[in-house]
Amino acid sequence: MDDLAFKALYDETFTMLFRVARRITASDEAAEDVVHDSYIKAVERWGIFPTKDDAKYWLIRVVKNNALNWIKRKGREQKVYQRYLKEMDGVSESPEDVTIKGEASVEIRRYLDRLPEKYRMVLVLKEYGLLNYKEIGRVLGIAEGNVKVRVFRAREALAAMMREDGNDVSRS
């Protein structure tokens, strides 16, 4: 195994894999375990990857599956989400802004959890994993066009749920 190639893969993928695992498991600790277990599997199978991209997409699938298995082993969904990952570094916010943002984040996650798996997963990979449509298609084994349709339908379903609950959703 080429240590430099593995380190480059690790450096390129860790944050994205952690975000995906964290979104699925709703736990920092579980996400770290899932991601590190996935890297161990990658090391064990390092020779099967012709390119770094092949290893990357394989890892995304393994992280997704390991995180879903973690949820199944727990036997129930987590009821409360842990700390909200700050997207913006260095921005000073008032306590009111932080509270409002946190409440909105929890609310969006509740709506997201109500989506069917095939819609929820494309949004998790798109919004939390920051993958593009082609990458998501490769991870899920579906066509890029199908990914676009699922993302569109998922967003429409989220908007419909929010309208039903009396939350005004305006398009910009």
C-alpha positions in Angstrom: 0.0 0.0 0.0 1.2 3.5 -0.8 1.1 5.5 2.4 1.2 8.9 0.6 -1.7 7.9 -1.6 -3.8 6.8 1.4 -2.9 10.0 3.3 -4.0 12.1 0.3 -7.3 10.2 0.1 -7.8 10.6 3.8 -7.1 14.4 3.7 -9.4 14.8 0.8 -12.3 12.8 2.1 -12.4 12.9 5.9 -14.5 16.1 6.4 -17.1 15.1 3.8 -17.3 11.5 5.1 -17.7 12.7 8.6 -20.5 15.1 7.6 -22.4 12.3 5.9 -22.0 9.9 8.8 -22.8 12.6 11.3 -26.0 13.5 9.5 -27.1 9.9 9.4 -26.2 8.9 12.9 -26.8 12.3 14.6 -23.8 11.7 16.7 -20.2 13.0 16.5 -18.8 10.0 18.3 -20.7 7.5 16.1 -19.7 9.4 13.0 -16.1 9.3 13.9 -16.3 5.5 14.6 -18.2 4.9 11.3 -15.7 6.9 9.3 -12.6 5.3 10.9 -14.0 1.8 10.5 -14.6 2.6 6.9 -11.0 3.7 6.4 -9.8 0.5 8.1 -11.8 -1.5 5.5 -10.3 0.7 2.7 -6.8 -0.1 4.0 -7.6 -3.8 4.0 -8.9 -3.6 0.4 -6.5 -1.0 -0.9 -5.3 -3.1 -3.8 -8.7 -3.3 -5.4 -8.9 0.4 -6.2 -7.5 1.3 -9.6 -7.7 5.1 -8.9 -8.1 7.4 -5.9 -11.6 8.3 -7.2 -12.7 4.7 -7.1 -11.5 4.5 -3.5 -13.3 7.8 -2.7 -16.7 6.6 -4.1 -16.3 3.2 -2.4 -15.6 4.9 0.9 -18.7 7.1 0.6 -20.9 4.0 0.0 -19.2 2.2 2.9 -19.7 5.2 5.3 -23.3 5.5 4.2 -24.0 1.7 4.8 -22.0 1.6 8.1 -23.9 4.6 9.4 -27.3 3.1 8.4 -26.2 -0.2 10.1 -25.3 1.8 13.2 -28.8 3.2 13.3 -30.3 -0.3 12.9 -28.1 -1.7 15.7 -29.4 1.0 18.0 -32.9 -0.1 17.2 -34.3 3.3 17.1 -33.7 6.8 15.6 -32.0 9.3 17.8 -34.6 11.6 19.3 -32.4 14.6 19.8 -29.7 15.9 17.5 -26.4 16.9 19.1 -24.5 20.1 18.6 -25.1 21.9 15.4 -22.0 22.0 13.2 -21.2 25.6 12.6 -20.9 26.3 8.8 -19.5 29.8 9.2 -16.2 30.3 10.8 -15.3 33.5 12.5 -18.8 35.1 12.3 -19.9 36.6 15.6 -23.6 36.0 16.2 -25.9 37.2 18.9 -27.3 34.6 21.3 -30.7 35.2 19.7 -29.3 34.5 16.2 -27.7 31.3 17.4 -30.9 30.1 19.0 -33.0 30.9 16.0 -30.5 29.2 13.7 -30.4 26.1 15.9 -34.2 25.9 16.1 -34.5 26.2 12.3 -31.8 23.5 11.9 -33.5 21.1 14.2 -36.8 21.8 12.4 -35.3 21.1 8.9 -33.8 17.9 10.2 -37.2 16.7 11.5 -38.7 17.4 8.1 -35.7 15.6 6.4 -36.2 12.6 8.6 -39.8 12.3 7.4 -38.7 11.9 3.8 -38.5 8.5 2.1 -35.0 7.0 2.3 -34.3 7.5 -1.4 -35.0 11.2 -1.2 -33.4 11.8 2.2 -30.1 10.1 1.1 -29.7 12.3 -2.0 -30.2 15.4 0.1 -27.8 14.2 2.8 -25.1 13.6 0.2 -25.8 16.9 -1.6 -26.2 19.2 1.3 -24.1 17.6 4.0 -21.6 15.6 1.9 -21.4 18.5 -0.6 -21.3 16.1 -3.5 -22.4 17.0 -7.0 -25.1 15.1 -8.9 -22.6 12.9 -10.8 -20.8 11.9 -7.6 -24.1 11.2 -5.8 -25.2 9.0 -8.8 -21.9 7.1 -8.5 -22.3 6.5 -4.8 -25.9 5.4 -5.0 -25.5 3.4 -8.3 -28.1 5.5 -10.1 -28.0 7.8 -13.2 -27.1 11.4 -12.8 -30.5 12.4 -14.2 -32.2 10.2 -11.6 -30.3 12.0 -8.9 -31.5 15.4 -10.2 -35.1 14.2 -10.2 -34.8 12.8 -6.7 -33.2 16.0 -5.4 -36.0 18.1 -7.0 -38.7 15.8 -5.6 -37.1 15.7 -2.2 -37.0 19.5 -2.1 -40.6 19.7 -3.3 -41.7 17.2 -0.6 -39.9 19.2 2.1 -41.6 22.4 1.0 -45.0 20.7 0.9 -44.5 19.3 4.5 -43.5 22.8 5.7 -46.6 24.4 4.1 -48.8 21.7 5.6 -47.4 22.6 9.1 -48.0 26.3 8.5 -44.4 27.2 7.8 -44.2 29.7 4.9 -41.7 28.5 2.3 -40.8 31.1 -0.2 -38.7 30.5 -3.2 -35.9 32.8 -4.0 
